[in-house]
């Protein structure tokens, strides 16, 4: 599922994602796309993002 979520590769991108949002919650998941736990979290985050 991580392929449908935005990827932030640099610290500057993380900062901008946090600082540029005033009306929405920013959730950042650190980890590897191939990690089974991260895969489950990506699926949950994707489903939540669809509902918000």
GROMACS elastic network, one bead per residue, 0.5 to 0.9 nm:
[ bonds ]
;  ai    aj funct       b0    kb
    1     4     6  0.58938   500
    1     5     6  0.72577   500
    1    33     6  0.86074   500
    1    39     6  0.66003   500
    1    40     6  0.83788   500
    1    42     6  0.57044   500
    1    43     6  0.55414   500
    1    46     6  0.72860   500
    2     5     6  0.52415   500
    2     6     6  0.78570   500
    2     7     6  0.81514   500
    2    33     6  0.62683   500
    2    38     6  0.85671   500
    2    39     6  0.69770   500
    2    42     6  0.56300   500
    2    43     6  0.76287   500
    2    46     6  0.83234   500
    3     6     6  0.76499   500
    3     7     6  0.83611   500
    3    33     6  0.85761   500
    4    42     6  0.89993   500
    4    46     6  0.76232   500
    5    42     6  0.76701   500
    5    45     6  0.84196   500
    5    46     6  0.69311   500
    8    11     6  0.77877   500
    8    12     6  0.87046   500
    8    13     6  0.56642   500
    8    14     6  0.61359   500
    8    17     6  0.86121   500
    8    28     6  0.89276   500
    9    12     6  0.86165   500
    9    13     6  0.69270   500
    9    14     6  0.80027   500
   10    13     6  0.53214   500
   10    14     6  0.66618   500
   10    15     6  0.88977   500
   11    14     6  0.50930   500
   11    15     6  0.62475   500
   11    16     6  0.86578   500
   12    15     6  0.50547   500
   12    16     6  0.61599   500
   12    17     6  0.86111   500
   13    16     6  0.50900   500
   13    17     6  0.61060   500
   13    18     6  0.86563   500
   14    17     6  0.51557   500
   14    18     6  0.63455   500
   14    19     6  0.86206   500
   14    28     6  0.81402   500
   15    18     6  0.52903   500
   15    19     6  0.60066   500
   15    20     6  0.83573   500
   16    19     6  0.50672   500
   16    20     6  0.56202   500
   16    21     6  0.84061   500
   17    20     6  0.55904   500
   17    21     6  0.65927   500
   17    26     6  0.73096   500
   18    21     6  0.58905   500
   18    22     6  0.85403   500
   18    25     6  0.86736   500
   18    26     6  0.62666   500
   18    27     6  0.88473   500
   19    22     6  0.75565   500
   21    24     6  0.59612   500
   21    25     6  0.75138   500
   21    26     6  0.73666   500
   22    25     6  0.81489   500
   27    45     6  0.83978   500
   29    38     6  0.79661   500
   29    41     6  0.80993   500
   29    42     6  0.81660   500
   30    38     6  0.83421   500
   31    34     6  0.87583   500
   31    35     6  0.74269   500
   31    38     6  0.63862   500
   32    35     6  0.54556   500
   32    36     6  0.89277   500
   32    38     6  0.66364   500
   32    39     6  0.85065   500
   33    36     6  0.81388   500
   33    38     6  0.63815   500
   33    39     6  0.64116   500
   33    42     6  0.85655   500
   34    37     6  0.87449   500
   34    38     6  0.73713   500
   34    39     6  0.68644   500
   35    38     6  0.52217   500
   35    39     6  0.61437   500
   35    40     6  0.88213   500
   36    40     6  0.63731   500
   36    41     6  0.87118   500
   37    40     6  0.52475   500
   37    41     6  0.63351   500
   37    42     6  0.86629   500
   38    42     6  0.59780   500
   38    43     6  0.85620   500
   39    42     6  0.50597   500
   39    43     6  0.63240   500
   39    44     6  0.87937   500
   40    43     6  0.51756   500
   40    44     6  0.64065   500
   40    45     6  0.87037   500
   41    44     6  0.50854   500
   41    45     6  0.60688   500
   41    46     6  0.84776   500
   42    45     6  0.50432   500
   42    46     6  0.59822   500
   42    47     6  0.85927   500
   43    46     6  0.51286   500
   43    47     6  0.62946   500
   43    48     6  0.86684   500
   44    47     6  0.52315   500
   44    48     6  0.61798   500
   44    49     6  0.85810   500
   45    48     6  0.50901   500
   45    49     6  0.60287   500
   45    50     6  0.86563   500
   46    49     6  0.51200   500
   46    50     6  0.63706   500
   46    51     6  0.89163   500
   47    50     6  0.52185   500
   47    51     6  0.65868   500
   48    51     6  0.52106   500
   48    52     6  0.63892   500
   49    52     6  0.53138   500
